[in-house]
Amino acid sequence: MFEAAELNRKISREVYDEEVPRLRAELLRVQRELAKRADFKVIVLIAGVDKAGKGETMNLLNEWMDPRFLENNAFGRPTDEERERPYFWRFWRTLPAKGKIGIYCGSSWYSQPLLDRVYGRISGEALEASLVRIRNFEEELVHGGALILKFWLHLNKKAQKRRLRSLARDPETRWRVTERDKKNLKRYDRFCVAAEHALRATGTGGAPWRIVEGKDERYRSLTCGRALLAAIDRRLAETEVAPEAAPSTAAVVEPPVEAGLPTILSTVDLTQRLEKRPYKRRLEALQGRLNRLARTAYRRGVSTVIVMEGWDAGGKGGIIRRITPAIDARHYRVVPIAAPTDEERGHHYLWRFWRHLPRAGHTAIFDRSWYGRVLVERVERFATDAEWQRAYGEINDFEEQLVAHGTVVVKFWLHIDKEEQLARFKLREETPYKRYKITEEDYRNRERWDDYEVAVNEMVEKTSTAHAPWHLIAGNDKRFARVQAIETLCTALAARLGKKK
């Protein structure tokens, strides 16, 4: 694979000096057009062997383009804050918004898996799993509208050795040669084998690799600049010819279950009740147990993510208000999810949820969640069929990363029937301090009950996994629902912490 980048290609000073002014003007043109339209983002990944010109290429792009619409990223060792979250958290939080260009130079989501494999810290199977995760990550970004350009800057072993020696001899550049560079040079062959495998495994139609010979600075610079210009120009032309269709108000597609057949929700026994006195006893005991478990989780650095979904007036808020008194207020956060803000609409739909992941030992309670993609966005046609159908796999991958990191993920669907919902709507209208909770939107959603039930059925079917199962809570009786939810949460925490009581 790398032989084509070892041909000693060169560009003369005359050709370079003649072309650079035109290239810079064109790059600024497409950058202004991208910022003006803001209908997609550009992610530029600059990777490669040591001393192949990665930093120089990033600096040159910053010199040639408007830095106001460029975001530069380079990663060193993970900080304490980053180590307390899943690996990809540090990358999600730095993604550029639509209309901007994000440059990731040197250290990126590829660096750690490659170096770990080269130094024998992980097996070939572990590297393969990391590459699958990377491919999924990039596919999610592409499906979210991102334009991804990945440059691999290459030097053969002799050229790399000469460059290191040249830098080391000059007192002004000696600082650029580190002990890690020397160690990596000894493992050059192993690095290239691992890198070639990684490039083949992750070079996709939506995020292909471009291997660029890094020996000649002028050749490297023009090649990367031309490729960036051509890719943005092509995307601008495509989006101008075929703009994104506006959301349709048509009815949801034919449901995947036949009318009259039972759904997953129909298996929930809504007749279950709990009287007031036993409710108070059980609630107090469960809150005490939850407090002990939460304190243990904090000491051990075990994070918890609680997902609260359900029908309007299903009792999500009531359950949250019974959970939070049992947890130290410094160690939890309730994250209410409404329609995305302008900033959030400029990113992939999962971006705003990655941002709110809790630190080690802390709890995040999501009042509504990423499942809006396959519920309200599906039913109300805010997402295309392809978008919400693709989201099942994206969500499963997201939750798998949380659990693999050690996070406890507990997902609740609060289920009530239509009669109970209507009764609660009426009570809210009659109670002054509850009136703010009821809107015309609630009644409009109620008219789509059957469509939502189909969507919930498929959501549970496709995203209730061994590592993050759904818990369907019978919610017609609020007392029963609250006890059932907290008991389920305690059971999940106890299993993760290895505690029986």
C-alpha positions in Angstrom: 0.0 0.0 0.0 2.8 2.5 0.9 4.9 1.8 -2.2 3.1 4.4 -4.2 4.2 7.0 -1.6 7.9 6.2 -1.9 8.4 7.4 -5.5 10.4 10.5 -4.6 7.8 12.9 -6.1 8.8 16.6 -6.2 7.4 19.9 -7.2 9.7 22.7 -8.4 9.8 26.0 -6.6 8.6 27.8 -9.7 5.4 25.6 -10.0 4.8 25.9 -6.3 5.1 29.7 -6.2 2.8 30.0 -9.2 0.1 27.8 -7.9 -0.1 28.6 -4.2 -1.7 32.1 -4.6 -4.5 30.6 -6.7 -5.0 27.7 -4.4 -5.2 29.9 -1.3 -7.8 32.1 -3.0 -9.9 29.1 -3.9 -9.6 27.6 -0.4 -10.8 30.9 1.1 -13.7 31.0 -1.4 -15.0 27.5 -0.5 -14.4 28.2 3.2 -16.6 31.3 3.0 -19.2 29.5 1.1 -19.2 26.6 3.6 -19.5 29.1 6.5 -22.3 31.0 4.8 -24.4 27.9 4.0 -23.5 25.9 7.1 -25.2 22.7 5.9 -22.3 20.4 6.5 -19.0 20.3 8.5 -15.5 19.3 7.3 -13.2 17.0 9.3 -9.6 16.8 8.2 -7.5 14.1 9.7 -3.7 14.4 9.3 -1.9 11.2 10.3 1.2 9.3 9.3 4.7 8.3 10.3 6.8 10.5 12.5 8.4 13.6 10.9 6.4 13.2 7.6 5.1 16.8 8.0 1.9 16.4 9.9 2.3 19.5 12.0 3.7 21.5 9.1 0.7 20.7 7.0 -1.7 21.7 9.7 0.1 25.0 10.2 0.1 25.7 6.5 -3.6 25.1 6.2 -4.1 27.6 9.0 -1.9 30.1 7.1 -3.7 29.6 3.8 -7.3 29.7 5.2 -9.4 31.9 7.5 -8.5 30.8 11.1 -11.9 32.0 12.4 -13.6 29.0 10.8 -10.9 26.5 11.6 -10.7 24.4 14.7 -7.3 22.7 15.4 -7.1 19.6 17.6 -4.2 17.5 18.8 -4.4 15.0 21.7 -1.8 14.0 24.2 -2.2 11.7 27.1 -5.8 11.6 28.3 -6.6 14.0 31.2 -8.2 12.8 34.4 -11.5 14.2 33.1 -11.1 12.2 29.8 -10.1 9.0 31.5 -13.3 9.1 33.5 -15.4 8.8 30.3 -15.5 6.4 27.3 -12.6 6.7 24.9 -14.4 8.6 22.2 -15.8 11.3 24.5 -12.7 13.4 24.0 -13.2 13.3 20.2 -17.0 13.9 20.2 -16.7 17.0 22.3 -14.3 18.6 19.9 -16.2 18.0 16.7 -16.7 21.2 14.6 -20.2 22.6 14.0 -21.7 22.7 10.5 -20.0 25.4 8.4 -16.6 24.9 10.1 -13.5 22.8 9.4 -12.0 20.8 12.2 -8.4 19.6 11.8 -7.1 16.7 13.8 -3.3 16.5 13.6 -1.1 13.6 14.6 -2.8 12.2 17.7 -6.4 11.2 16.9 -8.7 8.2 17.4 -6.2 6.1 15.5 -3.1 6.8 17.5 -3.6 4.9 20.7 -4.8 1.6 19.1 -2.0 1.6 16.6 0.7 2.4 19.2 -0.7 -0.1 21.6 -0.5 -2.8 18.9 3.0 -1.8 17.8 4.3 -2.0 21.4 2.5 -5.2 22.1 0.1 -3.8 24.7 -3.0 -5.2 22.9 -3.6 -8.3 20.7 -4.5 -8.3 17.1 -8.1 -9.1 18.0 -8.2 -6.0 20.3 -6.8 -3.9 17.4 -9.5 -5.3 15.1 -12.2 -4.4 17.7 -10.8 -0.8 17.9 -10.9 -0.5 14.1 -14.5 -1.6 14.0 -15.3 1.1 16.6 -13.4 3.7 14.6 -15.2 2.7 11.4 -18.6 2.9 13.1 -17.7 6.4 14.6 -16.7 7.8 11.2 -19.8 6.3 9.5 -22.0 8.0 12.1 -20.3 11.3 11.3 -20.7 10.8 7.5 -24.4 9.8 7.9 -24.8 13.0 10.0 -23.6 15.0 7.0 -19.8 15.4 7.7 -17.3 15.5 4.9 -14.2 13.6 6.2 -10.8 13.8 4.6 -8.1 11.5 5.9 -4.5 12.1 4.9 -1.7 9.6 5.7 1.7 11.3 5.3 4.3 8.8 4.5 8.1 8.5 4.6 10.1 5.4 4.0 12.4 4.2 6.7 15.6 5.7 5.3 13.9 9.1 4.7 12.6 9.1 8.2 16.0 8.3 9.7 17.7 11.1 7.6 15.1 13.6 8.7 15.5 12.7 12.4 19.3 13.0 12.1 19.0 16.3 10.3 16.7 17.8 13.0 18.9 16.4 15.8 22.1 18.1 14.3 20.6 21.5 14.2 20.5 23.2 17.6 17.4 25.2 16.6 15.4 22.0 15.7 16.9 19.5 18.1 14.0 19.9 20.4 11.7 18.3 17.8 13.3 14.9 18.2 12.0 13.1 21.2 12.8 9.9 22.9 9.5 8.5 21.6 10.6 9.3 18.0 13.7 7.2 18.5 11.8 4.3 20.0 9.2 4.5 17.2 11.9 4.4 14.6 13.1 1.1 15.9 9.6 -0.3 15.4 9.1 1.3 12.0 8.4 -2.0 10.2 5.9 -3.1 12.8 4.2 0.3 12.7 3.8 0.2 8.9 2.3 -3.3 9.1 -0.3 -2.2 11.7 -0.9 1.1 9.9 -1.5 -0.6 6.5 -4.0 -2.9 8.1 -5.7 0.0 9.8 -6.0 2.0 6.6 -7.4 -0.9 4.7 -9.9 -1.6 7.4 -11.1 1.9 7.9 -10.9 3.4 4.4 -14.5 3.5 3.4 -16.4 5.3 0.6 -17.5 8.0 3.0 -14.2 8.4 4.7 -11.4 7.2 2.3 -7.7 7.5 3.1 -5.4 9.6 0.9 -1.7 8.4 1.1 0.6 11.4 0.5 4.3 11.2 0.1 5.8 13.4 2.7 9.4 13.7 1.6 9.1 16.9 -0.5 7.4 19.7 1.4 6.0 21.4 -1.7 4.5 18.3 -3.1 3.0 17.4 0.2 1.5 20.8 0.7 0.0 21.2 -2.7 -1.4 17.6 -2.8 -3.2 18.1 0.5 -4.4 21.6 -0.4 -5.7 20.5 -3.8 -7.5 17.5 -2.3 -9.2 19.6 0.4 -10.3 22.2 -2.2 -11.7 19.6 -4.6 -13.6 17.7 -1.9 -15.3 20.8 -0.4 -16.1 22.2 -3.9 -17.6 18.8 -4.9 -19.8 18.7 -1.7 -20.9 22.3 -2.2 -22.0 21.5 -5.7 -23.8 18.3 -4.6 -25.8 20.1 -1.9 -26.7 22.9 -4.2 -28.1 20.6 -6.8 -29.9 18.3 -4.3 -30.7 20.3 -1.1 -31.9 18.3 1.9 -35.6 17.7 1.7 -37.8 19.4 4.3 -39.4 17.1 6.9 -42.6 15.6 5.6 -45.9 15.8 7.5 -47.1 12.6 5.9 -48.2 9.7 8.1 -45.6 7.3 9.4 -44.7 4.4 7.2 -46.7 1.2 7.5 -46.1 -0.3 11.0 -44.0 -3.5 11.2 -46.6 -5.3 13.3 -50.0 -6.3 12.0 -53.1 -4.6 13.5 -54.6 -6.4 16.4 -51.5 -8.4 17.3 -49.9 -7.8 20.7 -47.0 -5.5 21.0 -44.3 -5.5 23.7 -46.2 -2.8 25.6 -49.3 -4.9 25.7 -47.5 -7.4 27.9 -47.2 -4.9 30.7 -49.6 -5.6 33.5 -51.1 -2.1 34.3 -53.4 -3.5 37.0 -50.5 -3.7 39.5 -51.0 -1.5 42.6 -49.3 -0.6 45.8 -51.2 0.8 48.8 -50.0 3.9 50.6 -48.6 2.4 53.8 -46.5 -0.4 52.2 -45.4 2.1 49.6 -43.9 4.4 52.2 -42.1 1.6 53.9 -40.7 0.2 50.6 -39.8 3.6 49.3 -37.9 4.5 52.4 -36.0 1.2 52.4 -35.1 1.4 48.7 -33.9 5.0 49.0 -31.7 3.9 51.8 -30.3 1.1 49.8 -29.8 3.4 46.8 -27.9 5.8 48.9 -25.5 3.1 50.1 -25.0 1.9 46.6 -24.5 5.4 45.2 -21.9 6.2 47.8 -20.0 2.9 47.0 -20.2 3.7 43.3 -18.7 7.1 43.9 -15.9 5.7 45.9 -15.1 3.1 43.2 -15.5 5.6 40.3 -18.5 3.8 38.8 -20.7 6.1 36.7 -24.4 5.6 36.1 -26.6 6.7 33.2 -30.3 6.6 33.7 -32.6 7.0 30.7 -36.2 8.0 31.4 -38.6 7.6 28.5 -42.4 7.1 28.4 -45.7 8.5 27.5 -46.5 12.1 28.2 -47.7 12.3 31.9 -46.3 8.8 32.4 -44.6 9.7 35.7 -41.0 10.3 34.7 -40.7 13.4 36.8 -42.2 11.7 39.9 -39.7 8.9 39.7 -36.8 11.3 39.2 -37.9 13.2 42.3 -37.8 9.9 44.3 -34.4 9.0 43.0 -32.5 12.2 43.6 -33.0 12.5 47.4 -31.1 9.3 47.8 -28.0 10.6 46.0 -25.6 13.2 47.1 -26.6 16.4 45.2 -22.9 16.9 44.3 -22.8 13.6 42.4 -25.8 13.7 40.1 -27.2 15.8 37.3 -30.7 15.7 35.7 -30.4 16.4 32.0 -33.8 17.6 30.5 -33.9 17.0 26.8 -36.1 19.2 24.6 -36.0 20.2 21.0 -32.3 20.7 19.9 -30.9 24.2 20.1 -29.3 25.9 17.1 -25.9 24.8 18.4 -27.0 21.2 18.8 -28.6 21.2 15.3 -25.1 22.0 14.0 -23.9 18.6 15.1 -24.6 14.9 14.9 -27.7 14.1 17.0 -25.7 12.1 19.5 -23.2 15.0 20.1 -25.3 16.6 22.8 -25.6 13.4 24.7 -21.9 12.6 24.6 -21.3 16.1 26.1 -23.4 15.3 29.2 -21.9 11.9 30.1 -21.0 11.9 33.8 -17.6 11.7 35.4 -16.4 8.7 37.3 -18.7 8.0 40.3 -21.4 10.4 39.1 -24.9 9.9 37.9 -26.6 11.5 34.9 -30.4 11.2 34.7 -31.7 11.9 31.2 -35.3 13.1 31.2 -35.9 12.1 27.5 -32.9 11.0 25.6 -31.2 9.9 22.4 -34.3 7.7 21.8 -36.1 10.7 20.5 -34.5 9.9 17.2 -36.5 6.7 16.9 -39.6 8.0 18.6 -40.8 11.6 18.1 -38.4 12.3 15.2 -39.6 9.1 13.5 -43.3 9.6 14.1 -43.3 13.4 13.4 -41.1 12.9 10.3 -38.3 15.2 11.6 -35.9 12.4 10.6 -35.9 10.6 7.3 -36.6 6.9 7.2 -32.9 6.2 6.6 -31.9 8.3 9.5 -34.1 6.8 12.2 -33.6 3.2 10.9 -29.9 3.7 11.0 -30.1 5.1 14.6 -30.8 1.7 16.1 -27.3 0.5 15.4 -25.8 3.9 16.3 -27.6 3.9 19.7 -26.6 0.3 20.4 -23.0 1.2 19.6 -23.1 4.3 21.8 -24.5 2.3 24.8 -22.0 -0.5 24.3 -19.2 2.0 24.6 -20.7 3.3 27.9 -20.9 -0.2 29.3 -17.5 -1.3 28.1 -16.1 1.7 29.9 -17.8 0.5 33.1 -20.8 2.7 33.2 -24.1 1.4 34.5 -26.9 2.0 32.0 -30.5 1.7 33.2 -33.3 2.4 30.7 -36.9 2.9 31.7 -40.0 3.1 29.6 -42.9 4.4 31.8 -46.1 2.8 30.4 -49.7 3.9 31.0 -52.9 3.4 29.1 -54.8 6.1 27.2 -57.5 6.4 29.8 -54.9 7.1 32.6 -53.1 9.6 30.4 -56.3 11.5 29.7 -57.2 11.6 33.5 -53.7 13.0 34.3 -54.0 15.6 31.5 -57.3 16.8 33.1 -55.8 16.9 36.6 -52.9 19.0 35.3 -55.3 21.5 33.8 -57.3 21.7 37.1 -54.2 22.1 39.3 -52.6 25.5 39.2 -49.1 24.4 40.1 -49.3 21.5 37.5 -50.9 23.5 34.7 -47.5 24.4 33.2 -47.0 20.8 32.4 -49.8 20.5 29.9 -49.7 21.9 26.3 -51.5 21.6 23.1 -48.6 19.5 21.9 -49.5 16.8 24.5 -52.9 16.4 23.0 -51.6 16.4 19.5 -49.1 13.6 20.4 -52.0 11.7 22.0 -53.7 11.6 18.6 -50.7 9.7 17.3 -50.8 7.1 20.1 -50.9 4.1 17.7 -48.0 5.3 15.7 -46.0 5.9 18.9 -46.8 2.5 20.2 -45.5 0.9 17.0 -42.3 3.0 17.3 -41.8 2.0 21.0 -42.4 -1.7 20.1 -39.6 -1.5 17.5 -37.4 0.6 19.7 -37.5 -2.0 22.5 -37.1 -4.9 20.1 -34.0 -3.5 18.5 -32.2 -1.7 21.4 -32.9 -3.9 24.4 -29.6 -5.6 24.6 -27.8 -7.8 27.2 -25.6 -4.9 28.3 -28.4 -2.2 28.2 -31.8 -3.8 28.5 -35.1 -1.9 28.6 -37.2 -2.0 31.8 -40.9 -1.5 31.1 -42.5 0.0 34.2 -46.2 -0.4 34.8 -47.2 3.2 35.5 -50.9 3.4 35.9 -50.3 3.4 39.7 -47.7 6.0 40.5 -46.7 4.4 43.8 -46.1 1.0 42.2 -44.1 2.6 39.3 -41.8 4.5 41.6 -41.0 1.5 43.8 -40.5 -0.7 40.7 -38.1 1.8 39.1 -35.9 2.4 42.1 -35.8 -1.3 42.9 -34.6 -2.0 39.3 -32.0 0.7 39.6 -30.7 -0.7 42.9 -30.5 -4.2 41.4 -28.5 -2.9 38.4 -26.1 -1.0 40.6 -25.7 -3.9 43.0 -24.9 -6.3 40.1 -22.2 -3.9 38.9 -20.7 -3.4 42.3 -20.9 -7.0 43.3 -23.2 -6.4 46.3 -26.1 -8.6 47.3 -27.9 -6.1 49.5 
